[in-house]
Amino acid sequence: MGSDANSADDILGTVLPELIRNQRLMVLAPNGTVNAGVVKGDQRTVLSTSSIADDGAVTPWRQGPVRPRDLQIARQRFVSTAGFERGLAALDSGILLLVGVPGTGRLTLALNLLAHGCEDPTLVQVDGTVDLARWRPRPQGVDGYLVMEPGDPFALRPWDLSSLEGSLAEAGARLVIVLPETPGLVRTLERDFGAQVVRHEPPDPGHVFSAHLADICQDAQDRARLLELLGPEFLSEILPPELPPGYAAQAAATVARLGATGGMCRSEVMGCLASAEAPELLARAEGDPELLAHLMSVCVYGGLDRGTVVEQAVSLLALADSRGDSVSPDHALRDSAAKRGHSRARQRPLHDILRGIGARCEARTHGKPESVAFLWPAVREAVWDVMCRDRTGLLPLLHEWLGRPGHDEETIERAGRAVAAMGIRSGGRTFGLVRELALSTQQPGVRVAAWSIGTATHDRAVSDTAYELLEEWSAAPETALRTAVAYACRSDMGGVKAEHALPLLQHVVDGRGNDADDVAVALTVAETLLQQFATGSPADKGTIVRHMNSWAQAEGVAELLAAITFPTLVDCDHGWFSDQLLARQETASNTVKLVQHALGEAAAYHPMRDALLAWCRGTDDTPQPDAAVEDLFARLVDTRQPGFLRLLLSIERGGDAMPGKGLAARSLAAWRSRNQPRESE
């Protein structure tokens, strides 16, 4: 027993010399729970790990000198703010409590405050786990101490620091305690410590960039040359408001490095910064699923309102939860959702999450809601590069999530472009997942699939694969796949070029589903034709008319679709059709045939009649009839088709206000004159 007691005394003597006289009040129980239940006042239960190493030695609080090189750089590239002067005044007491957001330059400010007035200071950083009520400075040889984010800042008491101030004064040293800006902390500290508390204000990112660039590239002419290469808009693009100092420093280092090798451009600098940032963000989110979900959401929906970005991040976590063990081999999101249960409330403030993924909330403009975006927009593409290279196990989950973007057109487009980005970066290997997405029960999934495959047709690396997929889908029995092809051919969605779109659309309408599905698909194809024509170039319009003439000569749905769609095309652009008729080239001949076809189709007669009357109405505003309409009617007389004769008789019998009466009368006269020889025979 005696030896055991002596051993305990030795340990206590090593750990807490000042408490040896009171050791009867203590119980040493490594890895145990001590409950001082019979003691009234300040009772608590403490569970902690042992500070005694396996060999019986006591582990001291970790501390060590600040590296001279780090201190030198911090001093040379320091950008002073209003907090610097307030910090110096507060340090007169010997202790400063510096409060600020992590990543905003708190460490640099703290080092400069401690080094102020010393040519070659000796600074020591103490581990944040230190118990400041028991810690004491060295008797001499140290000018300043730095403690970064102690474990329980709310446990700081005025009497603890008061005792510490005396020890620091005797040692001729000062102490800066750096604390995070957490809810309620500043108010508590200011109540207890008053002027010793200083809030850190981040320096202007432009000033930080200039200070770092000047230190790295000390020749002013060289710096001016570098900035001239990057153009006048570079600094505003790379240094947005509220950019953390570390980002500005990284930008300066990248500009100096690339500039030293010769010429450079803005996109090269942004690409290098994004390529370095993306792996770091994903590594940071590796064990933090909430961070990862928001990172993915900003990659897809960045630039949209904050509510959309947060809602989609929560949706991703919920989907991971519902999939259970099907998420393999990447369990990060699923495991997080399981721990969170069914509660979807954020576990921490949004600004903390956004700071962790290099993003920010952008201020409202012109009444629009606050939006969320990356500090450097190029990071979005770089993240997809890393995801498709190193995190492929997460891609199936992401595709399923992106198939549920809601019904807003902009979110559908964003989701489709994200799916396309993964398809392009995977060399088309994820296109199989796009098929599953199109066939899902979620209606927006079809349009997301259309956006993705249509977008992929414009990328040289995977365009052939994308067109092969569209060709396969256009003849598929599944309505969803054929509908996706029809959407992909829209210029405002997938953007498949007209020369490729029209053959695909014909395959789509020739496909065989049930009657209800055929009608729905045909309507989608008709909408796509109209949209392509309305937004297409003159060459695209000629391509559309040429293919529609081929449809008119076919049988089935394509023939009918050409008839009922063409009148709307005519109404859309009288001027273009006039030019084509007067040019008397292939498109003119195709136009005559399509008008004739529409007038001969019962379902299309009235729309075609109205379109031609509107065209004639335009000519009645001028002294002379439109030569193109005159030519069209003359060529239709030559066809001697009953549908056109029906039109002429309808105009003749109409009221005086009906447009085109003169033209119709002349056309009827020509028609009847050609009947004269037959009657005389």
C-alpha positions in Angstrom: 0.0 0.0 0.0 2.8 2.3 0.9 4.5 2.0 -2.5 1.2 2.5 -4.3 0.5 5.7 -2.3 4.0 7.0 -3.1 3.5 6.3 -6.8 0.2 8.3 -6.7 2.0 11.1 -4.9 4.7 11.2 -7.6 2.2 11.4 -10.4 0.2 14.1 -8.7 3.4 15.9 -8.0 4.3 15.8 -11.6 1.0 16.9 -13.0 -0.2 19.5 -10.5 2.6 20.6 -8.2 0.5 23.5 -6.8 -2.2 21.1 -5.6 -0.1 18.6 -3.7 -1.2 20.2 -0.4 -4.8 19.6 -1.4 -4.5 16.1 -2.8 -7.0 14.7 -0.3 -9.7 16.6 -2.2 -8.9 14.7 -5.4 -9.5 11.3 -6.8 -7.2 10.0 -9.6 -9.3 7.7 -11.8 -8.0 7.5 -15.4 -10.8 6.7 -17.9 -13.3 6.7 -15.0 -16.3 8.7 -14.0 -16.2 10.6 -10.7 -19.5 11.8 -9.2 -19.1 14.2 -6.3 -22.7 13.7 -5.4 -22.5 14.3 -1.6 -20.9 17.7 -2.1 -23.2 20.7 -2.2 -22.4 23.3 -4.7 -20.7 23.2 -8.1 -21.3 19.4 -8.5 -20.5 17.8 -11.9 -19.6 14.6 -13.5 -16.5 14.5 -15.6 -15.5 11.7 -18.0 -12.0 12.1 -19.4 -9.1 10.1 -20.8 -6.0 9.6 -18.9 -3.1 12.0 -19.3 -0.7 9.2 -18.3 1.1 7.5 -21.0 1.5 3.7 -21.2 4.9 3.9 -19.6 3.6 5.8 -16.6 4.9 9.1 -17.7 2.6 12.1 -17.7 1.8 13.8 -21.0 2.4 17.6 -20.7 0.3 20.1 -22.5 1.6 20.4 -26.0 3.3 23.7 -27.0 6.1 24.8 -29.2 7.7 27.8 -30.8 6.2 29.5 -33.8 8.4 28.8 -36.8 10.5 31.8 -37.7 9.7 31.5 -41.4 6.0 31.4 -40.7 6.3 34.5 -38.4 8.4 36.3 -41.0 5.8 35.7 -43.8 3.0 36.7 -41.5 4.7 40.0 -40.7 5.8 40.8 -44.3 2.4 40.1 -45.8 0.3 41.5 -43.0 -2.6 43.9 -43.9 -3.6 46.0 -40.9 -7.2 46.5 -40.0 -9.1 48.5 -37.4 -8.8 45.5 -35.1 -5.0 45.8 -35.0 -5.1 49.0 -33.0 -7.8 47.8 -30.7 -5.9 44.6 -30.2 -2.7 46.5 -29.2 -4.7 48.5 -26.7 -6.2 45.4 -25.2 -2.8 43.6 -24.9 -1.7 46.3 -22.5 -3.4 44.1 -19.8 -1.3 41.2 -20.9 -4.1 39.0 -22.3 -6.2 39.6 -25.5 -9.3 37.5 -26.4 -9.5 37.7 -30.2 -12.9 36.6 -31.6 -13.5 35.9 -35.3 -14.6 33.6 -38.0 -12.1 30.8 -38.8 -10.2 31.3 -42.1 -10.4 35.1 -42.0 -6.8 35.9 -40.9 -7.1 35.6 -37.2 -3.8 33.8 -36.8 -1.9 36.4 -38.9 -3.4 39.2 -36.8 -2.6 37.4 -33.6 1.1 36.8 -34.6 1.5 40.4 -35.6 0.0 41.7 -32.3 2.3 39.5 -30.3 5.4 40.5 -32.4 4.6 44.2 -32.4 7.5 46.2 -31.0 10.0 43.3 -31.1 12.6 43.0 -33.8 13.2 39.3 -33.3 10.4 38.0 -31.0 10.2 34.5 -29.6 6.6 33.3 -29.8 5.1 30.0 -28.5 1.9 28.4 -29.6 0.0 26.4 -26.9 -2.4 23.6 -27.8 -6.1 24.5 -27.5 -6.7 21.7 -25.0 -4.8 23.6 -22.4 -6.5 24.4 -19.1 -5.8 28.1 -18.8 -6.7 28.0 -15.1 -3.7 25.9 -14.5 -1.3 26.8 -17.3 1.6 29.1 -16.6 4.1 30.8 -18.8 7.8 30.1 -18.7 9.7 32.3 -16.3 11.6 34.1 -19.1 12.7 33.9 -22.8 9.3 34.1 -24.4 7.7 37.3 -25.7 4.3 36.0 -26.5 2.0 33.0 -26.3 -0.8 32.0 -28.7 -3.7 29.7 -27.9 -6.0 28.8 -30.8 -9.6 28.0 -30.0 -9.5 26.5 -26.5 -11.9 23.5 -26.0 -14.5 25.3 -23.8 -14.3 29.0 -24.2 -17.4 29.5 -22.1 -15.4 28.0 -19.1 -13.1 31.0 -19.1 -13.4 32.9 -15.8 -12.2 36.4 -14.9 -10.4 35.2 -11.8 -8.5 32.6 -13.8 -7.2 35.2 -16.3 -6.5 37.6 -13.5 -4.1 35.2 -11.9 -2.6 34.5 -15.3 -2.0 38.2 -16.0 0.3 38.3 -13.0 2.3 35.4 -14.2 2.6 36.9 -17.7 3.7 40.2 -16.3 6.4 38.6 -14.2 7.6 36.7 -17.3 7.5 39.8 -19.5 5.2 38.0 -22.0 1.7 38.5 -23.5 -1.0 36.1 -24.4 -3.5 36.1 -27.3 -6.4 33.6 -27.1 -8.1 33.2 -30.5 -11.8 32.2 -30.3 -14.4 31.3 -32.9 -17.4 33.6 -33.4 -20.1 31.3 -32.0 -23.6 32.4 -30.9 -23.7 34.0 -27.5 -19.9 33.7 -26.9 -19.0 37.3 -27.7 -21.7 38.7 -25.4 -20.5 36.4 -22.6 -16.9 37.4 -23.0 -17.6 41.1 -23.2 -19.7 40.9 -20.0 -16.8 39.1 -18.2 -13.7 40.7 -19.8 -14.8 44.0 -21.3 -12.1 45.7 -23.3 -9.9 42.6 -23.5 -12.3 41.2 -26.1 -11.7 42.3 -29.7 -13.7 41.2 -32.7 -11.6 40.4 -35.8 -12.6 42.1 -39.0 -11.2 40.4 -42.2 -8.9 42.5 -44.3 -9.9 43.6 -47.8 -9.1 40.7 -50.2 -7.6 43.1 -52.7 -5.2 44.4 -50.2 -4.2 40.9 -49.2 -3.6 39.9 -52.8 -1.5 43.0 -53.4 0.6 42.4 -50.2 1.3 38.8 -51.0 2.1 39.5 -54.7 4.4 42.3 -53.7 6.3 40.1 -51.3 6.6 37.3 -53.8 7.3 39.5 -56.9 9.1 42.5 -55.6 9.6 44.3 -58.9 6.7 46.7 -59.4 7.1 46.6 -63.2 6.8 42.8 -63.2 3.7 43.0 -61.1 2.1 45.5 -63.5 3.0 43.3 -66.4 1.3 40.3 -64.8 -1.9 42.2 -64.1 -1.9 43.6 -67.6 -1.8 40.1 -69.0 -4.8 39.1 -67.0 -7.0 42.0 -68.1 -8.9 44.8 -66.2 -11.7 42.5 -65.0 -9.4 39.9 -63.5 -9.2 41.3 -59.9 -13.0 41.7 -59.5 -13.5 38.2 -60.8 -10.9 36.5 -58.7 -11.4 38.6 -55.6 -15.1 38.8 -54.9 -16.3 40.5 -51.7 -15.8 38.6 -48.5 -13.1 36.4 -50.1 -11.1 34.9 -47.1 -7.5 36.1 -46.9 -6.2 32.6 -47.5 -7.9 32.5 -50.9 -6.5 35.9 -51.9 -3.0 34.7 -50.8 -3.4 31.6 -52.9 -4.5 33.6 -55.9 -1.4 35.9 -55.6 0.9 32.9 -55.4 -0.7 31.3 -58.4 -0.4 34.4 -60.5 3.3 34.8 -59.5 4.0 31.2 -60.3 2.3 31.1 -63.7 3.7 34.6 -64.6 7.2 33.5 -63.9 7.0 30.9 -66.7 5.9 33.4 -69.4 2.5 34.3 -70.8 -0.7 33.4 -69.0 -4.4 34.1 -69.3 -7.3 34.6 -66.9 -8.8 31.2 -67.6 -5.5 29.5 -66.9 -5.2 31.1 -63.5 -8.8 30.3 -62.6 -8.3 26.7 -63.8 -5.2 26.2 -61.6 -7.0 27.6 -58.6 -10.0 25.5 -59.1 -8.0 22.4 -59.7 -6.2 22.9 -56.4 -9.4 23.8 -54.5 -11.7 20.9 -55.6 -9.7 18.0 -54.1 -9.3 19.9 -50.9 -13.0 20.5 -50.6 -13.9 16.9 -51.2 -11.3 15.7 -48.8 -12.7 18.1 -46.2 -16.2 16.7 -46.8 -15.0 13.1 -46.7 -16.1 12.6 -43.1 -18.7 15.3 -43.1 -21.8 14.2 -45.1 -23.7 17.4 -44.4 -20.8 19.3 -46.0 -20.7 16.9 -48.9 -24.4 17.2 -49.6 -24.2 21.0 -49.7 -21.0 20.8 -51.8 -22.9 18.7 -54.4 -25.9 21.0 -54.2 -23.8 24.1 -54.9 -22.1 22.3 -57.8 -25.5 21.8 -59.4 -27.6 24.7 -58.2 -25.0 27.3 -57.4 -26.2 30.8 -58.4 -29.8 30.0 -57.6 -31.6 31.2 -54.4 -30.4 30.0 -51.0 -33.6 28.1 -50.3 -33.2 25.9 -53.5 -29.6 25.0 -52.7 -30.4 24.1 -49.1 -33.6 22.2 -50.0 -31.7 20.1 -52.6 -28.9 19.3 -50.2 -31.5 18.1 -47.6 -33.1 16.1 -50.4 -29.8 14.4 -51.2 -29.3 13.4 -47.6 -32.9 12.1 -47.4 -32.5 10.0 -50.5 -29.2 8.5 -49.2 -31.2 7.5 -46.1 -34.0 5.9 -48.0 -31.5 3.9 -50.2 -30.0 2.2 -47.1 -27.4 -0.4 -48.0 -27.8 0.2 -51.7 -25.2 3.0 -51.6 -22.0 1.2 -52.3 -19.1 1.6 -52.0 -19.5 5.2 -50.8 -21.5 5.1 -47.5 -20.8 8.7 -46.4 -24.1 10.2 -47.1 -26.2 7.2 -46.1 -24.3 6.9 -42.7 -24.9 10.6 -42.1 -28.6 10.3 -42.8 -28.9 7.3 -40.5 -27.3 9.2 -37.6 -29.5 12.2 -38.2 -32.6 10.1 -38.2 -35.6 11.6 -39.9 -34.9 15.1 -38.8 -33.8 17.3 -41.7 -32.9 20.4 -39.7 -29.4 21.7 -40.4 -27.0 20.7 -37.7 -25.0 24.0 -37.8 -25.4 27.5 -39.2 -25.5 27.7 -43.0 -22.6 30.2 -43.2 -20.3 27.6 -41.4 -21.3 25.0 -44.0 -20.7 27.3 -46.9 -17.3 28.5 -45.5 -16.3 24.8 -45.4 -17.0 24.3 -49.1 -15.6 27.6 -50.4 -19.0 29.2 -51.1 -20.9 32.2 -49.9 -24.3 33.8 -49.9 -24.5 36.6 -52.4 -26.5 39.7 -51.6 -30.0 40.3 -52.9 -30.2 42.4 -56.1 -33.2 44.0 -57.8 -35.6 42.2 -55.4 -34.2 38.8 -56.1 -33.6 36.4 -53.1 -30.2 35.8 -51.7 -28.3 33.3 -53.8 -25.5 30.8 -53.0 -22.4 30.3 -55.2 -18.8 29.3 -55.0 -16.2 31.9 -54.3 -14.5 30.8 -57.5 -17.2 29.6 -60.0 -14.6 27.4 -61.9 -14.5 25.1 -58.9 -17.8 23.5 -60.0 -16.3 21.9 -63.1 -13.2 20.9 -61.1 -15.3 19.1 -58.5 -16.9 17.0 -61.3 -13.5 16.1 -62.5 -12.5 14.8 -59.1 -15.9 13.1 -58.5 -15.8 11.1 -61.8 -12.1 10.1 -61.2 -12.0 9.3 -57.5 -15.5 9.1 -56.2 -17.3 7.0 -58.8 -19.2 5.0 -56.1 -21.3 8.1 -55.4 -22.4 8.6 -59.0 -25.5 6.3 -59.0 -26.9 8.1 -56.0 -26.2 11.5 -57.6 -28.0 10.5 -60.8 -31.1 9.4 -58.8 -31.0 12.6 -56.9 -30.7 14.7 -60.0 -33.7 13.0 -61.5 -35.8 14.7 -58.8 -35.1 18.5 -59.2 -38.7 19.6 -58.9 -40.7 21.2 -61.7 -38.9 24.5 -62.1 -37.4 24.9 -65.5 -34.1 26.3 -64.2 -33.5 23.5 -61.7 -34.3 20.9 -64.4 -31.8 22.5 -66.7 -29.1 22.6 -63.9 -29.7 19.0 -63.1 -29.4 18.0 -66.7 -26.2 19.9 -67.2 -24.8 18.2 -64.1 -25.7 14.8 -65.5 -24.0 15.8 -68.8 -20.9 16.9 -66.9 -20.6 13.5 -65.3 -21.2 11.7 -68.6 -18.6 13.8 -70.4 -16.0 13.3 -67.7 -16.6 9.6 -67.5 -16.2 9.2 -71.3 -19.9 8.3 -71.6 -19.7 5.4 -69.1 -22.5 7.0 -67.0 -24.9 7.2 -69.9 -26.4 3.9 -68.7 -27.5 5.7 -65.5 -29.2 8.4 -67.7 -31.4 5.7 -69.2 -32.5 4.6 -65.7 -33.1 8.2 -64.9 -35.4 8.7 -68.0 -37.3 5.5 -67.1 -37.9 6.6 -63.5 -41.3 7.3 -62.3 -40.3 10.9 -61.6 -41.6 13.0 -64.5 -38.8 15.6 -64.5 -36.3 12.7 -64.9 -37.2 12.5 -68.7 -36.4 16.2 -69.2 -33.2 15.9 -67.1 -32.1 13.0 -69.3 -33.0 15.0 -72.4 -30.9 18.0 -71.2 -27.9 15.7 -70.4 -27.8 13.7 -73.6 -28.5 16.7 -75.8 -25.8 18.7 -74.1 -23.4 15.8 -74.5 -23.8 15.9 -78.3 -21.9 19.2 -78.3 -18.8 17.7 -76.7 -16.4 16.3 -79.2 -15.2 13.5 -76.9 -18.6 11.9 -76.4 -20.8 13.3 -79.2 -20.7 10.0 -81.2 -21.8 8.0 -78.1 -24.5 10.5 -77.3 -25.9 10.4 -80.9 -25.9 6.6 -80.9 -27.9 6.7 -77.7 -30.4 9.1 -79.1 -30.7 6.9 -82.2 -31.4 3.9 -80.0 -33.9 5.7 -77.8 -35.8 7.2 -80.8 -36.9 3.8 -81.9 -37.4 2.3 -78.4 -40.8 1.0 -77.4 -40.6 2.9 -74.1 -42.5 6.2 -74.4 -40.2 7.9 -71.8 -37.1 7.3 -73.9 -38.7 8.6 -77.1 -40.1 11.6 -75.3 -36.6 12.3 -74.0 -35.3 12.3 -77.5 -38.0 14.8 -78.6 -37.0 17.1 -75.7 -33.3 16.8 -76.5 -33.9 18.1 -80.0 -35.2 21.4 -78.7 -32.7 24.2 -79.1 -33.5 25.5 -75.7 -33.0 22.2 -74.0 -30.6 19.6 -75.3 -29.8 21.6 -78.4 -29.4 18.8 -81.0 -28.7 20.4 -84.3 -31.6 20.5 -86.8 -29.8 18.3 -89.4 -29.6 15.5 -86.7 -32.9 16.4 -84.9 -35.3 15.9 -87.8 -34.4 12.3 -88.6 -34.5 11.5 -84.9 -37.9 13.1 -84.5 -39.2 11.1 -87.4 -38.1 7.9 -85.8 -39.8 9.0 -82.6 -43.2 9.5 -84.2 -42.8 6.2 -86.1 -42.3 4.4 -82.8 -45.1 2.2 -81.6 -46.6 2.6 -78.1 -50.2 2.6 -77.0 -52.6 5.1 -78.5 -52.5 7.5 -75.6 -48.7 7.5 -75.5 -48.5 8.0 -79.3 -50.5 11.2 -79.0 -48.4 12.5 -76.1 -45.2 11.8 -77.9 -46.5 13.4 -81.2 -47.5 16.6 -79.3 -44.0 16.8 -77.9 -42.5 16.4 -81.3 -44.8 19.1 -82.7 -43.7 21.5 -80.0 -40.1 20.7 -80.7 -40.5 21.4 -84.4 -42.1 24.7 -83.8 -39.4 25.7 -81.2 -36.6 24.6 -83.6 -38.0 26.7 -86.4 -38.8 29.8 -84.4 -35.2 29.9 -83.0 -33.3 28.4 -85.8 -31.0 30.1 -88.4 -32.2 30.4 -92.0 -30.2 27.3 -92.9 -31.9 25.4 -90.0 -35.3 26.5 -91.2 -34.6 25.2 -94.7 -33.5 21.9 -93.2 -36.7 21.6 -91.2 -38.9 22.4 -94.2 -37.0 19.9 -96.4 -37.4 17.1 -93.8 -41.1 18.0 -93.2 -41.7 17.6 -96.9 -40.3 14.0 -96.6 -42.6 13.4 -93.7 -45.6 14.5 -95.8 -44.8 11.9 -98.3 -44.6 9.1 -95.7 -47.4 7.3 -94.1 -48.7 7.3 -90.5 -48.2 9.8 -87.7 -45.3 11.7 -89.5 -47.5 12.5 -92.5 -50.3 13.9 -90.2 -47.8 15.7 -88.0 -46.3 17.5 -91.0 -49.8 18.7 -92.1 -50.9 20.1 -88.7 -47.6 21.6 -87.8 -46.7 23.4 -91.0 -49.4 26.2 -90.8 -47.9 27.4 -87.5 -44.5 27.5 -89.2 -45.9 29.7 -91.9 -47.5 32.0 -89.3 -44.2 32.2 -87.5 -42.1 33.8 -90.2 -43.9 35.2 -93.4 -40.8 37.1 -94.4 -38.6 34.0 -94.5 -41.1 32.0 -96.5 -41.4 35.0 -98.9 -37.7 35.1 -99.5 -37.6 31.4 -100.2 -40.5 31.5 -102.7 -38.9 34.4 -104.6 -35.6 32.6 -104.7 -37.4 29.7 -106.4 -35.0 27.1 -105.0 -35.6 23.8 -103.3 -37.2 25.3 -100.2 -39.8 27.1 -102.5 -40.8 23.8 -104.0 -41.0 22.2 -100.6 -43.2 25.1 -99.3 -45.7 24.7 -102.1 -45.9 20.9 -101.5 -46.4 21.4 -97.7 -49.2 24.0 -98.2 -50.9 21.7 -100.7 -50.5 18.8 -98.2 -52.0 20.8 -95.3 -55.0 22.0 -97.3 -55.7 18.5 -98.3 -55.7 17.2 -94.8 -59.0 17.6 -93.0 -57.4 18.2 -89.6 -55.0 20.8 -91.0 -57.2 22.7 -93.5 -58.5 25.4 -91.3 -55.2 26.2 -89.6 -53.5 26.4 -93.1 -56.4 28.6 -94.4 -56.0 31.0 -91.5 -52.2 31.1 -92.0 -52.6 32.0 -95.7 -55.2 34.6 -95.0 -52.9 36.2 -92.4 -50.2 36.2 -95.0 -52.6 37.9 -97.5 -53.6 40.4 -94.9 -50.0 41.5 -94.7 -49.9 42.1 -98.4 -53.1 44.3 -98.4 -51.3 47.0 -96.4 -49.1 47.7 -99.4 -50.1 49.1 -102.8 -48.9 46.0 -104.6 -49.6 42.4 -103.5 -46.6 40.4 -102.1 -45.0 38.9 -105.1 -44.2 35.7 -103.0 -47.9 35.1 -102.2 -48.8 35.8 -105.8 -46.2 33.2 -106.8 -47.4 30.7 -104.2 -51.0 30.9 -105.4 -50.0 30.6 -109.0 -48.0 27.5 -108.3 -50.9 26.1 -106.3 -53.2 26.7 -109.2 -50.9 24.5 -111.3 -51.3 21.7 -108.8 -55.1 21.8 -109.3 -55.7 20.1 -105.9 -59.2 20.2 -104.4 -57.9 21.6 -101.0 -56.7 24.8 -102.7 -59.8 25.2 -104.8 -61.8 24.9 -101.5 -59.7 27.8 -100.1 -60.3 30.0 -103.2 -64.0 29.4 -103.1 -64.0 30.2 -99.3 -62.3 33.5 -99.9 -64.6 34.4 -102.8 -67.7 33.7 -100.7 -66.3 35.6 -97.7 -67.2 39.2 -96.8 -65.5 42.2 -98.3 -63.2 42.5 -95.3 -61.7 39.1 -96.0 -58.1 39.5 -97.0 -56.7 38.2 -100.3 -60.0 38.6 -102.2 -58.3 40.1 -105.2 -55.6 37.5 -105.3 -58.2 34.7 -104.9 -60.3 36.1 -107.7 -57.3 36.1 -110.0 -56.4 32.6 -109.0 -60.0 31.4 -109.6 -60.0 33.0 -113.0 -56.7 31.2 -113.9 -58.1 27.9 -112.5 -61.3 28.3 -114.6 -59.5 29.4 -117.7 -57.6 26.1 -117.7 -60.9 24.3 -117.6 -62.1 26.0 -120.8 -60.5 23.7 -123.4 -61.9 20.7 -121.7 -65.4 22.1 -121.7 -65.1 23.0 -125.5 -64.0 19.5 -126.3 
